[in-house]
Amino acid sequence: MSDPIDEFSFLPEQAAEAGIQALVPQGERLSLTLADGRTLSALRYTPADSPGAVPVVTFLHGAGLNAHTWDTTILALGLPALAIDLPGHGDSSWRDDMAYVARVLAPDVAAGIDTWTDDPQLLVGQSLGGLTAAAVAASRPDLVRELVVIDITPGLDPNAGAQQIRDFFAGPADWASRDELVDRALSFGLGGGTRRKAERGVYFNSRIRPDGRVEWKHHFARLANAAAASPALRQAGQPDAEPVEGQDAVASVLGESGWEDLAAVAAPTTLLRGERGYVTDDDAAEFARRVPAASVAVVPSGHNVQEEIPRELGSRLRAMAGVT
């Protein structure tokens, strides 16, 4: 796949693939320097017929993804939107402490929402982004009008469906080409269902180093790779090869603090779970027990709902934003 003119050049193609007839919005890359010098990056989408409109929906992606995972959903949404690259992902800075847990990420996300929006948002988060969205809603209720958590609960078993994420990124630290990454994504049943979609996803989620090798943009891959390497080194006769603190980035985000955050959210809350996703019936029942005021709905999708059924998700969120 040849490099696009800019990072929004794929939008017309994505709209056509999804059968979306609306005008393609204007996309803009945003950057915010945080108090400690790190960078928070985001994408702002403004409908072609509403120049200058400020975001009303903010999106947070899952571990190992980036803000562009929401592109087609935002095309279907048809509203001013903001999609943030979580710290350690996309064009946002990596964290030296490797702490990619919701309560640590939430202040950075809140700073971005504060800067780039004017009114309380319909805040939508998938996977790690869902737990981070809950932490934002709990700590900064002034920023959140309504909360949507997609296919994640704090009690989810990290050794069940979520193990797929850990295994996928626990491969080599660098690759000869992006085609190798596309092949790996497709071999895991990831990438959106077609090679073309997987190519776009890999393009946005990887970078070419000065030596010509390709690596994932996000820090999560390094942590997953280290987690996989430590047991292998010990088995190979290096008993001192101990795990690095915080390296199990999947298990670390699923602790009890997530339930505490959800219990503290005052905004209306909805859990959307994919019928083939990571949230089981038992997980959903526990969510309903712990967050009784929330709504729970099942959608015909796997874990990455925003990539598998973007039109349906966009339409659902548009209605939740008060637009039919």
C-alpha positions in Angstrom: 0.0 0.0 0.0 1.4 3.4 -1.0 1.6 6.1 1.6 -1.4 8.5 1.6 -1.2 12.2 1.0 -2.1 12.8 4.6 -3.6 10.7 7.5 -7.2 11.6 6.5 -6.8 10.6 2.8 -8.5 7.2 3.5 -11.8 8.7 4.7 -13.5 8.8 1.3 -12.5 5.1 0.7 -13.7 4.2 4.2 -17.1 5.9 3.7 -17.6 4.1 0.3 -16.7 0.7 1.9 -19.3 1.3 4.6 -22.0 2.7 2.3 -22.0 6.0 4.1 -23.3 8.8 1.8 -22.7 11.8 4.0 -20.0 14.4 3.1 -16.6 13.5 4.5 -15.7 15.6 7.5 -12.6 17.8 7.9 -9.9 16.0 9.9 -7.3 17.8 12.0 -4.4 16.5 14.1 -4.2 18.2 17.5 -1.3 18.2 20.0 -1.2 19.3 23.7 1.9 19.6 25.8 1.1 18.2 29.2 2.5 19.6 32.5 5.4 17.1 32.6 6.4 17.8 29.0 4.8 14.8 27.4 2.6 15.2 24.4 -1.1 14.2 24.1 -2.3 13.8 20.6 -5.8 13.6 19.1 -7.9 13.9 16.0 -10.7 16.4 15.6 -13.4 15.8 13.0 -15.7 18.6 11.9 -18.7 17.9 9.6 -18.3 19.6 6.2 -21.6 21.5 6.7 -20.7 22.7 10.2 -17.3 24.5 10.0 -16.1 25.6 13.4 -18.3 23.2 15.3 -16.8 21.9 18.5 -16.8 18.2 19.4 -19.9 16.8 21.2 -18.6 13.2 21.2 -15.2 12.1 22.5 -13.7 8.7 21.7 -11.0 6.7 23.6 -9.6 3.6 21.9 -8.4 0.3 23.4 -4.9 -1.0 24.2 -2.7 -1.4 21.2 -4.9 0.7 18.9 -5.0 4.5 18.2 -7.5 7.2 17.5 -8.0 6.2 13.8 -9.8 3.1 14.9 -12.9 5.3 15.2 -12.7 6.8 11.7 -15.6 4.9 10.1 -17.7 5.1 13.2 -17.2 8.9 13.2 -18.1 9.0 9.5 -21.4 7.3 10.4 -21.9 9.5 13.4 -21.9 12.7 11.3 -21.3 14.9 14.4 -18.3 17.0 15.5 -16.1 14.5 17.3 -12.8 14.1 19.1 -10.7 10.9 19.1 -7.8 10.9 21.5 -4.6 8.8 21.3 -4.2 7.4 24.8 -0.7 7.9 26.3 1.7 5.4 25.0 -0.3 5.0 21.8 -0.5 6.7 18.4 1.2 10.1 18.4 1.0 10.5 22.2 4.1 10.2 24.3 5.1 6.9 26.0 5.1 6.9 29.8 8.5 6.2 31.4 6.7 4.4 34.3 4.8 2.1 31.9 1.7 2.8 33.9 -1.1 2.3 31.4 -4.0 1.9 33.8 -7.2 3.9 33.7 -6.7 6.1 36.7 -3.2 7.1 35.5 -4.4 7.8 32.0 -7.5 9.7 33.0 -5.9 13.1 34.0 -4.2 13.3 30.6 -7.4 12.6 28.8 -9.3 15.1 31.0 -6.7 17.7 30.1 -7.4 17.1 26.4 -11.1 17.2 26.8 -10.8 20.4 28.8 -8.6 22.0 26.0 -10.4 20.8 22.9 -14.1 20.8 23.8 -16.5 23.4 25.2 -19.4 21.3 26.7 -19.8 18.0 28.6 -19.2 15.1 26.2 -20.9 11.9 25.2 -17.7 10.0 26.2 -17.2 6.7 24.4 -14.4 4.2 25.3 -13.6 0.7 24.1 -11.6 -1.8 26.1 -8.8 0.1 27.9 -10.5 3.3 26.7 -13.7 2.2 28.3 -12.2 1.9 31.7 -10.3 5.1 31.2 -13.5 6.9 30.2 -15.1 5.6 33.5 -12.2 7.0 35.4 -12.6 10.4 33.7 -16.3 10.4 34.3 -15.8 9.6 38.0 -13.0 12.2 38.6 -14.3 15.0 36.3 -18.1 14.8 36.1 -18.2 18.3 34.6 -16.7 16.9 31.4 -19.0 14.0 30.8 -22.7 14.2 29.8 -23.1 10.5 29.2 -20.7 7.5 29.3 -20.6 4.5 26.9 -18.3 1.6 27.8 -17.6 -0.8 24.9 -16.9 -4.5 25.5 -14.9 -4.3 28.8 -15.6 -4.7 32.5 -13.1 -4.5 35.3 -13.6 -8.1 36.3 -12.9 -9.5 32.9 -10.6 -12.6 33.0 -7.3 -11.5 31.5 -6.5 -15.1 30.6 -9.7 -15.5 28.5 -10.6 -13.4 25.4 -8.2 -10.6 26.4 -5.3 -13.1 26.1 -5.6 -12.6 22.3 -4.3 -9.1 22.7 -1.3 -10.1 24.8 -0.4 -13.0 22.3 -0.8 -10.8 19.3 1.6 -8.1 20.4 4.1 -10.6 22.0 5.9 -11.2 18.7 9.2 -9.7 17.5 9.9 -6.1 18.5 10.5 -5.1 14.9 9.7 -6.4 11.4 11.1 -6.2 7.9 7.9 -4.7 6.4 4.4 -3.6 7.2 3.2 -6.5 5.1 4.5 -8.9 7.8 2.4 -7.0 10.4 -0.7 -7.2 8.1 -0.1 -11.0 7.8 0.2 -11.3 11.5 -3.0 -9.3 12.1 -5.0 -11.5 9.7 -3.6 -14.7 11.2 -5.1 -13.6 14.5 -8.5 -12.8 12.9 -7.8 -9.1 13.5 -7.7 -6.1 11.1 -11.3 -5.6 10.2 -12.0 -8.6 8.0 -10.2 -7.7 4.8 -6.5 -7.2 3.8 -7.2 -3.6 2.8 -8.7 -2.7 6.2 -5.8 -4.5 7.9 -3.3 -2.5 5.8 -4.9 0.8 6.9 -4.8 -0.3 10.5 -1.2 -1.3 10.4 -0.3 1.9 8.6 -1.7 4.0 11.4 -0.3 1.8 14.1 3.3 1.4 13.0 6.3 3.5 12.0 9.4 2.9 9.9 12.6 3.4 11.9 15.7 5.1 10.4 17.3 1.6 9.8 14.3 0.7 7.7 12.7 -1.8 10.1 9.1 -1.4 11.1 7.8 -1.3 14.7 4.5 -0.8 16.4 3.9 2.8 17.5 2.4 1.9 20.9 4.3 1.0 24.0 2.0 -1.8 24.7 3.7 -4.0 22.2 7.1 -3.6 24.0 5.5 -4.6 27.3 3.8 -7.6 25.8 7.0 -8.7 24.1 8.9 -8.3 27.4 6.3 -10.3 29.3 6.6 -13.1 26.7 10.4 -13.0 26.7 11.1 -13.3 30.5 9.7 -16.8 30.9 11.5 -17.9 27.7 14.8 -16.6 29.0 14.4 -18.3 32.3 13.5 -21.6 30.6 16.6 -21.1 28.4 18.9 -21.1 31.4 18.8 -17.4 32.5 17.0 -17.8 35.8 17.7 -14.1 36.7 15.5 -12.8 33.9 12.7 -11.4 36.0 9.6 -9.8 34.7 9.7 -6.0 34.4 7.4 -4.1 36.7 4.1 -3.3 35.0 4.8 -5.4 32.0 1.6 -7.4 32.1 -0.4 -4.5 30.6 -3.5 -6.6 30.1 -4.0 -7.9 33.7 -3.0 -4.6 35.2 -5.9 -2.6 33.8 -8.6 -5.0 35.1 -8.4 -4.4 38.8 -11.0 -3.4 41.5 -10.4 0.3 41.0 -12.4 0.1 37.8 -15.5 -1.0 39.7 -14.9 1.9 42.1 -14.8 4.4 39.2 -17.9 3.0 37.6 -19.8 3.2 41.0 -18.8 6.9 41.2 -20.0 7.9 37.8 -23.0 10.2 38.0 -23.7 10.4 34.3 -26.0 8.0 32.5 -23.9 4.9 31.6 -24.3 2.2 29.0 -22.3 -1.0 28.5 -22.3 -2.2 24.9 -20.9 -5.7 24.6 -20.2 -7.7 21.5 -22.0 -11.0 21.2 -18.6 -12.5 20.2 -16.6 -10.1 22.4 -14.6 -10.4 25.6 -17.4 -9.7 28.0 -19.2 -12.9 29.0 -22.7 -13.3 30.3 -21.3 -13.6 33.8 -19.2 -10.4 33.3 -22.3 -8.6 32.1 -24.4 -9.9 35.1 -21.7 -8.7 37.5 -21.6 -5.3 35.8 -25.4 -5.0 36.1 -25.2 -6.0 39.8 -22.5 -3.5 40.6 -23.8 -0.6 38.4 -27.5 -1.2 38.6 -28.5 2.2 37.1 -26.5 1.5 33.9 -28.0 0.0 30.7 -26.5 -3.1 29.1 -26.9 -3.9 25.4 -25.6 -6.7 23.2 -24.5 -5.9 19.6 -23.6 -8.3 16.7 -19.9 -7.9 16.9 -16.6 -9.1 18.4 -14.4 -7.0 20.7 -13.6 -4.2 18.3 -17.1 -3.0 17.8 -16.0 0.3 16.2 -14.3 -1.6 13.4 -16.7 -4.5 12.9 -20.1 -2.6 12.9 -19.1 1.1 12.6 -22.4 2.2 10.8 -24.6 0.6 13.5 -22.4 2.0 16.3 -22.4 5.5 14.7 -26.1 5.5 14.4 -26.6 4.3 18.0 -24.3 7.0 19.3 -25.9 9.7 17.1 -29.3 8.9 18.7 -27.7 9.0 22.2 -26.3 12.4 21.4 -29.9 13.5 20.7 -29.8 13.5 16.9 -31.9 11.1 14.9 
